[in-house]
Amino acid sequence: MGVLVLDGQVIHYEVLGQGEPVLFLHGWMGSWRYWWATMENVAEHFRTYSFDFWGFGDSDKQAEGHNIDEYVEQVVRFLDGMGIARTRLVGHSMGGMVALKMALAYPERVVRVATAGAVIEGSALAPLLKLTSNQLIARFFVRRTLVTSIWTRLMQNIRSGWRRWFQEVVDDSAKGSQEAILGSVRSMRRTDLRPELASLKVPALIIHGSEDDIVDPDQAEIFEQIHVPMAQVVVMENCRHFPFMDDPQTFNRILLDFLCGEIPALID
């Protein structure tokens, strides 16, 4: 366990392996913990990092600005604090949106970017998540018992050996502050990356599960519709919102092949 303090605010992070850096970003209501098995695999080739976004997991709950832009800035500040000039980025769900936004805003800091179940534009979120814009529903939605039950349902459907981490991942999901849970999902709803995607300057791997019921898997088609030459799109069959848990062997192979690719020169 590592702790980085920025302006009096604590960022909790974990690190494994040696070599060039790869930073893993978690999704909404998540934490670094569900990336652990993937990090172990990737750590055979790279030095892997993952931290908890402000308001989630064991990072500071007093920090303000629980939105996509602020989380991009948290990535930048984390890299600066760790002395990392450039990194490969891997993001899931909300973390995938942050990773892509980071690659668009700071291409000089990103070698390659990979996403799993990423939100590209906010309307792709499941109807249940969209209801959080209603204040009365939102107050009910962020109750710890409901948050825990949602994650229990998500994790119970995973078809791999991830069950050994089941309770730890579920417990971490309940650590998110109400401000972070609501602020971040509302920010996702308002965000649309489509107008920027054509200007992506770094290689991108976009992975979606064909049975994702949290983020519409048709998000994968956006990259073909817009024609993003830097993006490679993979739809993993029989996988839901956590393809790296549903089919870790296939996911790890695809991810490592991408991460180990040639380091490109920046495109002007």
C-alpha positions as CSV (number, residue, x, y, z in Angstrom):
1,M,0.0,0.0,0.0
2,G,1.3,3.5,-0.9
3,V,0.1,6.9,0.0
4,L,0.7,10.1,-1.9
5,V,-0.2,13.4,-0.3
6,L,-1.0,16.4,-2.5
7,D,-2.1,19.7,-0.9
8,G,-2.9,17.8,2.3
9,Q,-5.2,15.3,0.4
10,V,-4.3,11.6,0.5
11,I,-4.2,9.4,-2.6
12,H,-4.1,5.7,-1.9
13,Y,-2.3,3.6,-4.5
14,E,-0.8,0.2,-5.2
15,V,2.2,-0.8,-7.3
16,L,3.6,-4.1,-8.6
17,G,6.4,-5.1,-10.9
18,Q,9.4,-3.4,-12.6
19,G,9.9,-1.7,-15.9
20,E,8.0,1.0,-17.8
21,P,4.9,2.3,-16.1
22,V,1.3,1.2,-16.7
23,L,-1.5,3.1,-14.7
24,F,-4.8,1.4,-14.2
25,L,-7.9,3.5,-13.5
26,H,-11.0,2.1,-11.8
27,G,-14.7,2.8,-12.6
28,W,-17.6,4.3,-10.9
29,M,-18.1,3.1,-7.3
30,G,-15.0,0.9,-7.7
31,S,-11.4,1.0,-6.4
32,W,-8.0,-0.1,-7.4
33,R,-8.8,-3.6,-5.9
34,Y,-10.6,-5.2,-8.8
35,W,-7.6,-4.5,-11.1
36,W,-5.3,-6.6,-8.9
37,A,-5.2,-9.9,-10.9
38,T,-4.8,-8.0,-14.1
39,M,-2.0,-5.9,-12.6
40,E,-0.3,-9.1,-11.4
41,N,-0.3,-10.4,-15.0
42,V,0.9,-7.2,-16.6
43,A,3.5,-6.7,-13.8
44,E,5.5,-9.6,-15.4
45,H,6.4,-7.0,-18.1
46,F,5.8,-3.6,-16.6
47,R,5.7,-1.6,-13.4
48,T,1.9,-1.3,-12.7
49,Y,0.2,1.3,-10.7
50,S,-3.4,1.9,-9.6
51,F,-4.9,4.5,-7.3
52,D,-8.3,5.3,-5.9
53,F,-10.0,8.4,-7.4
54,W,-10.9,11.2,-4.9
55,G,-13.9,10.1,-2.8
56,F,-13.5,6.4,-3.6
57,G,-11.7,3.5,-1.9
58,D,-9.1,4.6,0.6
59,S,-8.3,8.0,-1.0
60,D,-9.3,11.2,0.7
61,K,-13.1,11.9,1.0
62,Q,-12.7,15.6,1.6
63,A,-11.4,16.5,-1.8
64,E,-13.8,18.4,-4.1
65,G,-14.4,18.2,-7.8
66,H,-15.8,14.8,-8.5
67,N,-16.1,15.1,-12.2
68,I,-14.3,13.7,-15.3
69,D,-12.1,16.8,-15.8
70,E,-11.0,16.8,-12.2
71,Y,-10.2,13.1,-12.3
72,V,-8.0,13.8,-15.4
73,E,-6.2,16.4,-13.4
74,Q,-5.8,13.9,-10.5
75,V,-4.1,11.5,-13.0
76,V,-1.7,14.3,-14.1
77,R,-0.9,15.2,-10.5
78,F,-0.4,11.5,-9.5
79,L,2.1,11.1,-12.4
80,D,3.9,14.2,-11.4
81,G,4.0,13.1,-7.8
82,M,5.4,9.7,-8.7
83,G,8.0,11.3,-11.1
84,I,6.4,9.6,-14.2
85,A,6.8,11.6,-17.4
86,R,4.8,9.3,-19.7
87,T,2.7,6.2,-19.1
88,R,0.5,3.6,-20.7
89,L,-3.1,4.0,-19.4
90,V,-5.7,1.4,-18.8
91,G,-9.2,2.5,-17.7
92,H,-12.5,0.7,-16.9
93,S,-15.9,2.2,-17.3
94,M,-15.7,5.8,-15.8
95,G,-11.9,5.2,-15.6
96,G,-12.0,4.5,-19.4
97,M,-13.6,7.8,-20.0
98,V,-11.0,9.5,-17.8
99,A,-8.2,7.6,-19.6
100,L,-9.4,8.7,-23.1
101,K,-9.9,12.3,-21.9
102,M,-6.4,12.2,-20.5
103,A,-5.0,11.0,-23.9
104,L,-6.9,13.7,-25.7
105,A,-5.9,16.5,-23.3
106,Y,-2.3,15.4,-22.6
107,P,-1.1,13.2,-25.4
108,E,2.5,14.0,-24.4
109,R,2.0,12.1,-21.1
110,V,0.3,9.0,-22.6
111,V,2.2,6.3,-24.6
112,R,-0.9,4.2,-25.3
113,V,-4.4,4.1,-23.9
114,A,-6.6,1.0,-23.4
115,T,-10.2,1.0,-22.1
116,A,-12.7,-1.7,-21.0
117,G,-16.4,-0.9,-21.0
118,A,-15.7,2.8,-21.3
119,V,-18.3,5.4,-21.4
120,I,-17.8,7.5,-24.6
121,E,-21.0,9.6,-24.3
122,G,-23.3,9.8,-21.3
123,S,-26.5,8.5,-22.8
124,A,-24.8,5.0,-23.0
125,L,-25.2,4.5,-19.3
126,A,-27.8,2.0,-18.0
127,P,-31.2,3.6,-17.2
128,L,-30.8,3.0,-13.5
129,L,-27.7,5.2,-13.4
130,K,-29.5,8.0,-15.4
131,L,-32.1,8.2,-12.6
132,T,-29.4,9.7,-10.3
133,S,-30.2,13.1,-11.8
134,N,-33.4,13.1,-9.7
135,Q,-32.4,14.3,-6.3
136,L,-34.9,12.2,-4.4
137,I,-33.9,9.0,-6.2
138,A,-30.2,10.0,-5.8
139,R,-30.5,10.2,-2.0
140,F,-31.8,6.6,-2.0
141,F,-29.4,5.4,-4.6
142,V,-26.3,6.3,-2.6
143,R,-27.3,4.4,0.6
144,R,-24.5,2.1,1.5
145,T,-26.8,-1.0,1.6
146,L,-27.9,-0.3,-2.0
147,V,-24.4,0.4,-3.3
148,T,-23.3,-2.9,-1.7
149,S,-26.2,-4.8,-3.2
150,I,-25.5,-3.5,-6.7
151,W,-21.8,-4.6,-6.5
152,T,-22.8,-7.9,-5.1
153,R,-25.1,-8.5,-8.1
154,L,-22.4,-7.4,-10.5
155,M,-19.7,-9.6,-8.9
156,Q,-22.0,-12.7,-8.6
157,N,-22.3,-12.9,-12.4
158,I,-18.6,-13.1,-13.0
159,R,-17.7,-16.4,-14.4
160,S,-14.1,-16.8,-13.4
161,G,-11.9,-17.4,-10.3
162,W,-12.4,-13.8,-9.2
163,R,-14.8,-15.0,-6.5
164,R,-11.8,-15.3,-4.1
165,W,-11.7,-11.4,-4.1
166,F,-15.5,-11.1,-4.1
167,Q,-16.0,-9.7,-0.5
168,E,-13.0,-7.4,-0.6
169,V,-14.2,-5.8,-3.9
170,V,-17.8,-5.4,-2.6
171,D,-16.5,-3.9,0.7
172,D,-14.4,-1.4,-1.2
173,S,-17.4,-0.3,-3.2
174,A,-19.1,0.8,0.0
175,K,-16.3,3.3,0.8
176,G,-17.3,5.9,-1.8
177,S,-18.6,9.2,-0.5
178,Q,-22.1,10.3,-1.5
179,E,-20.6,13.4,-3.1
180,A,-18.2,11.3,-5.2
181,I,-20.8,8.7,-6.3
182,L,-23.3,11.3,-7.4
183,G,-20.9,13.9,-8.8
184,S,-19.0,11.5,-10.9
185,V,-22.1,9.7,-12.5
186,R,-23.7,13.1,-13.3
187,S,-20.4,14.2,-14.9
188,M,-20.4,11.1,-17.0
189,R,-23.9,11.8,-18.1
190,R,-22.9,15.3,-19.3
191,T,-19.7,14.2,-21.0
192,D,-19.5,13.4,-24.7
193,L,-16.1,12.5,-26.1
194,R,-17.3,12.0,-29.7
195,P,-16.4,15.5,-31.0
196,E,-12.8,15.0,-29.9
197,L,-12.1,11.4,-30.8
198,A,-10.9,12.1,-34.4
199,S,-8.1,14.1,-33.0
200,L,-6.7,11.3,-30.8
201,K,-2.9,11.2,-31.3
202,V,-1.9,8.1,-29.4
203,P,-2.8,4.4,-30.1
204,A,-5.9,3.2,-28.4
205,L,-7.4,-0.2,-27.6
206,I,-11.2,-0.1,-27.0
207,I,-12.6,-3.3,-25.5
208,H,-16.3,-3.9,-24.8
209,G,-18.2,-6.9,-23.6
210,S,-21.0,-8.0,-25.9
211,E,-23.4,-8.5,-23.0
212,D,-22.6,-5.4,-21.1
213,D,-25.7,-4.2,-19.2
214,I,-24.1,-1.2,-17.5
215,V,-22.6,0.6,-20.6
216,D,-24.2,0.1,-24.0
217,P,-21.7,-2.1,-25.9
218,D,-22.7,-0.2,-29.1
219,Q,-20.2,2.4,-27.8
220,A,-17.7,0.3,-29.7
221,E,-19.3,1.3,-33.0
222,I,-18.6,5.0,-32.4
223,F,-15.0,4.5,-33.4
224,E,-15.9,3.2,-36.8
225,Q,-18.6,5.8,-37.4
226,I,-16.3,8.6,-36.6
227,H,-13.2,6.9,-38.1
228,V,-10.6,7.1,-35.4
229,P,-7.4,5.8,-37.2
230,M,-5.5,5.4,-33.9
231,A,-8.1,3.1,-32.3
232,Q,-8.4,-0.7,-32.4
233,V,-11.8,-2.0,-31.3
234,V,-12.4,-5.4,-29.8
235,V,-15.8,-6.8,-28.7
236,M,-15.4,-9.8,-26.3
237,E,-18.2,-12.3,-26.7
238,N,-20.1,-13.6,-23.7
239,C,-18.6,-10.9,-21.5
240,R,-20.4,-8.3,-19.5
241,H,-19.2,-5.1,-17.9
242,F,-16.0,-6.6,-16.5
243,P,-14.4,-8.5,-19.4
244,F,-11.1,-8.7,-17.5
245,M,-12.9,-10.7,-14.9
246,D,-15.3,-12.7,-17.2
247,D,-12.5,-13.9,-19.5
248,P,-9.2,-12.9,-18.0
249,Q,-7.1,-15.1,-20.2
250,T,-8.4,-13.6,-23.4
251,F,-8.4,-10.0,-22.0
252,N,-4.8,-10.3,-20.7
253,R,-3.5,-11.6,-24.0
254,I,-5.2,-8.8,-26.0
255,L,-4.1,-6.1,-23.5
256,L,-0.5,-7.3,-23.2
257,D,-0.1,-7.5,-27.0
258,F,-1.3,-3.9,-27.2
259,L,0.8,-2.6,-24.3
260,C,4.0,-4.2,-25.6
261,G,3.5,-2.6,-29.0
262,E,6.0,-0.1,-30.4
263,I,6.2,3.2,-28.6
264,P,5.0,5.7,-31.2
265,A,6.3,9.2,-31.9
266,L,3.8,11.9,-31.0
267,I,1.7,13.0,-34.0
268,D,1.7,16.7,-34.5
